[in-house]
Amino acid sequence: MKNFIKKIILILFLSASISCSTSNDSNDDSSSNNSADTTQIENAAQSGTWRITYYYDSDHEETNNFTGYNFTFNSDGSLIAENGNSTVT
């Protein structure tokens, strides 16, 4: 189950980072932008309940493994996965 949660966290953060743009400006000070970007990602992750709508791992789809699960990120960094029958933190 720990691997399951790690995969979920990775998927959500990769999804959030893909939507961020990159810049090749020579004046780009990435160190000052990193904390703002991190805060935006944390706020987005904590802003509601998440569901996995598609998950493909290596050579096959595994979306059905997440059917019925809702994921909530807490401000303390913990993740709660619920499917109606069980809750995993």
Beta strands, then each sheet from edge to edge (+ up, - down):
strand 1: 49-50
strand 2: 56-57
strand 3: 60-61
strand 4: 70-73
strand 5: 79-82
strand 6: 87-88
sheet 1: 1+ 4- 5+ 6-
sheet 2: 2+ 3-
end
